[in-house]
Amino acid sequence: MKRFVIERDIPGIGEFSVTELCGAARASNQALANIGPSIQWVHSYVAAGKTFCIYLAESEEEIRRHSEESGIPVSNITEVSQVIDPLTANN
């Protein structure tokens, strides 16, 4: 599977309550269950008015399908070509 960063513009999400965030996670999980193993949600970073979500998926189309089924908007999808971290310097 490919790795993607999904940007979602959601005004005020940084102020959402735990209950509201749980509801969004439930909607995402239900859509993932409906779609099947061709897409996985790794985690998301929540900022003031935006989220940055890390997904593994077969294609960008799977990300868009998830958005439609979950009702969670997608603003931008970027495929990740490589991952580096501090240990990369040791190679």
Backbone as a ProteinNet text record, in pm:
[ID]
protein_1_A
[PRIMARY]
MKRFVIERDIPGIGEFSVTELCGAARASNQALANIGPSIQWVHSYVAAGKTFCIYLAESEEEIRRHSEESGIPVSNITEVSQVIDPLTANN
[TERTIARY]
83.2	0	87.5	31.9	101.1	64.5	152.2	127.2	84	-18.1	-70.5	-84.8	-65.5	-101.5	-227	-332.5	-458.5	-481.2	-493.9	-527	-677.5	-735.4	-878.9	-901.5	-961.6	-996.7	-1130	-1124.9	-1244.9	-1241.7	-1310.5	-1305.8	-1336.6	-1248.3	-1268.9	-1239.8	-1187.5	-1166.5	-1071.9	-981	-889.8	-961.3	-1084.5	-1166	-1269.6	-1273.4	-1372.2	-1351	-1459.2	-1452.8	-1407.8	-1370.1	-1333.1	-1451	-1571.7	-1690.6	-1706.1	-1684.1	-1694.2	-1585.7	-1464.1	-1356.1	-1383.2	-1441.3	-1477	-1580.7	-1675.6	-1776.4	-1714.7	-1618.8	-1549.4	-1470.7	-1404.7	-1327.9	-1420.9	-1538.9	-1635.4	-1681.7	-1709.7	-1753	-1642.8	-1518	-1404.7	-1391.8	-1398.6	-1384.3	-1494.3	-1616.9	-1727.2	-1703.2	-1658.2	-1628.7	-1516	-1413.5	-1302.5	-1351.6	-1440.8	-1495.7	-1576.1	-1650.4	-1730.2	-1643.5	-1533.6	-1446.6	-1363.4	-1310.8	-1231.4	-1083.4	-1000.7	-858.1	-772.2	-830.1	-749.9	-714.1	-756.4	-726.1	-716.2	-618.7	-599.3	-569.9	-630.1	-602.7	-492.8	-382.4	-270.8	-291.4	-301.9	-331	-353.3	-396.8	-421.1	-365.5	-322.1	-279.4	-389.1	-436.8	-543.5	-483	-509.1	-462.6	-585.5	-564.6	-673.5	-792.6	-769.3	-879.4	-854.9	-770.8	-728.5	-681.2	-694.8	-629.9	-534.2	-431	-335.6	-341	-393.7	-417.2	-321.4	-269.5	-180.9	-260.2	-265.2	-337.2	-247.5	-274	-217.7	-333.3	-312.2	-419.9	-362.1	-444.4	-405.3	-396	-484.3	-488	-552.6	-535.8	-600.8	-752.9	-801.8	-945.7	-1003.9	-926.9	-972.9	-988.1	-896.9	-904.8	-1031.9	-1058.8	-1178.6	-1306.6	-1305.6	-1421.8	-1446.2	-1337.5	-1349.8	-1411.3	-1367.3	-1421.6	-1571.8	-1613.3	-1755.7	-1836.9	-1787.3	-1862.2	-1865	-1757	-1749.6	-1812	-1822.9	-1871.4	-1765.6	-1640.9	-1529.8	-1459.3	-1454.1	-1402.2	-1251.9	-1212	-1071	-1038.1	-932.6	-888	-771.2	-682.6	-564.3	-514.4	-470.3	-412.1	-272.9	-173.6	-35.9	20.2	68	132.9	273.7	312.1	443.5	539.1	648.9	743.5	846.1	884.4	980.3	955.8	1001.5	994.4	1137.3	1171.6	1302.5	1280.9	1380.4	1377.5	1522.4	1546.2	1683.4	1779.1	1727.1	1814.3	1859.3	1790.1	1829.9	1974	2016.4	2151.7	2258	2220.8	2315.5	2339.6	2267.6	2281.5	2404.3
-118.8	0	125	231.5	359.7	440.1	532.5	620.1	756.7	814	944.1	1035.5	1165.8	1269.1	1335.6	1337	1397.1	1521.3	1634.3	1759.9	1777.9	1810.6	1833.8	1969.8	2063.1	2193.3	2179.2	2187.1	2172.9	2287.5	2397.7	2515.2	2480	2524.7	2507.9	2370.5	2278.4	2142.5	2139.2	2234	2239.1	2267.3	2314.2	2343.1	2234	2129.2	2023	1953.4	1911.5	1834.9	1692	1619.7	1479.1	1402.1	1433.9	1367	1390.5	1513.3	1544.1	1471.8	1468.4	1397.6	1247.1	1193.8	1052.1	1021.8	1112.1	1094.3	1090.7	1177.9	1179.2	1049.4	1004.2	879.2	761.6	760	652.8	652.6	772.2	781.7	730.5	765.4	718.8	567.3	513.9	369	291.1	342.9	275.2	271.6	385.1	389.5	292.3	286.1	193.3	49.2	16	-119.3	-152.6	-54.2	-75.7	-95.4	-21.4	-27.8	-155	-193	-314.7	-286.9	-387.5	-378.6	-297.1	-235.6	-160.2	-20.1	12.7	143.8	130.6	200.6	199.7	341.1	379.6	507.5	482.8	555.6	538.9	630.3	761.9	859.9	995.8	1091.1	1227.1	1328.5	1441.9	1556.6	1661.9	1711.1	1810.3	1946.9	2043.3	2181.2	2270.3	2400.4	2495.3	2473.8	2473	2460	2355	2257.1	2161	2034.2	1923.1	1800.5	1753.2	1683.2	1618.7	1470.4	1390.7	1249.7	1163.7	1061.5	967.2	839.6	802.4	682.7	595.3	466.9	371.1	329.6	332.2	297.1	249.7	175.8	128.8	244.3	345.9	454.5	579.3	689.8	815	799.9	719.6	697.5	636.1	548.3	489.3	597.4	694.1	805	885.7	913.1	990.1	913.3	784.2	701.6	707.4	696.7	706.3	839.4	947.2	1079.7	1084.7	1031.2	1030.9	949.2	830.6	742.4	794.2	858.7	906.5	1044.5	1119.7	1256.9	1353.5	1309.8	1393.2	1448.4	1581.2	1639.7	1618.9	1623.1	1617.1	1745.7	1813.9	1935.3	1907.3	1817.4	1787.5	1647.9	1574.6	1441.4	1442.9	1403.3	1398.9	1259.6	1195.5	1066.5	1089.2	1009.7	1019.9	928.3	985.2	903.7	835.4	902.2	844.2	902.4	829.9	876.8	883.9	996.3	1009.4	1051.2	1026.8	1066.7	1088.1	1121.5	1146.1	1028.6	906	789.8	777.8	845.2	842.3	891.8	983.2	1036.7	929.9	818	711.6	616.5	633.9	542.7	573.9
0	0	0	-48.8	-51.9	72.9	110	225.6	173.1	237	198	318.9	295.9	393.2	337.6	417.5	376.6	460.8	394.4	462.9	455.5	569.3	576.8	641.4	567.4	623.5	695.3	827.5	910.6	1011.3	980.1	1067.5	1213.3	1302.6	1445.8	1502.2	1421.9	1472.8	1592.3	1599.6	1714.2	1845.2	1836.7	1955.2	1981.1	1898.9	1917.2	2050.7	2112.4	2236.8	2206.7	2310	2293.6	2234.5	2277.7	2225.5	2076.3	2031.1	1888.6	1808.8	1861.2	1793	1789	1895.4	1897	1790	1770.8	1667.4	1528.6	1505.1	1376.5	1357	1461.9	1453.4	1426.8	1490.4	1465.8	1319.8	1266.1	1125.7	1032.9	1063.9	984.6	993.5	1114.6	1133.7	1062	1064.4	996.5	845.7	789.6	646.3	612.3	695.7	672.4	672.8	766.4	774	648.1	597	476.8	353.1	346.2	227.8	227.6	342.5	351.5	367.5	348.5	381.8	285.1	183.6	86.9	136.8	260.4	318	469.5	528.8	674.4	722	832.4	897.5	999.5	989.8	1083.4	1203.9	1179	1283.9	1219.8	1302.6	1253.5	1351.1	1296.6	1375.2	1363.5	1476	1477.2	1506	1418.8	1435.7	1450.4	1450	1475	1382	1251.3	1157.1	1051.7	1085.5	984.2	1053	983.6	1028.8	920.4	963.1	874.9	911.2	820.4	848.3	767.6	831.1	764.9	737.3	610.3	568	483.2	486.8	392.8	303	172.6	80.5	-52	-123.8	-256	-355	-337.1	-434.8	-373.7	-442.8	-403.1	-410.5	-503.2	-516.3	-389.1	-323.8	-197	-89.6	-88.1	7.1	-19.3	-144.8	-180	-146.5	-169.1	-132.7	17.7	94.8	240.5	280.7	217.8	247.3	222	108.5	73.7	173.3	208.5	299.1	442	484.8	623.3	640.7	530.4	540.1	589.4	590.4	635.9	511.7	496.5	372.5	352.7	227.1	189	115.3	158.8	90.2	-2.8	40.1	-39.6	-4	-103.8	-84.2	-144	-64.2	-110.8	-85.7	-191.6	-173.9	-119.1	-21.7	41.5	-34.2	-83.6	-159.7	-69.8	40.6	134.5	272.5	373.4	511.4	564.3	622.6	687.2	831.8	914.2	1055	1099.2	1226	1268.9	1243.9	1247.8	1225	1079.3	988.1	847.2	830.1	916.1	908	932.3	991.7	1022.1	905.3	796.2	680.9	599.7
[MASK]
+++++++++++++++++++++++++++++++++++++++++++++++++++++++++++++++++++++++++++++++++++++++++++

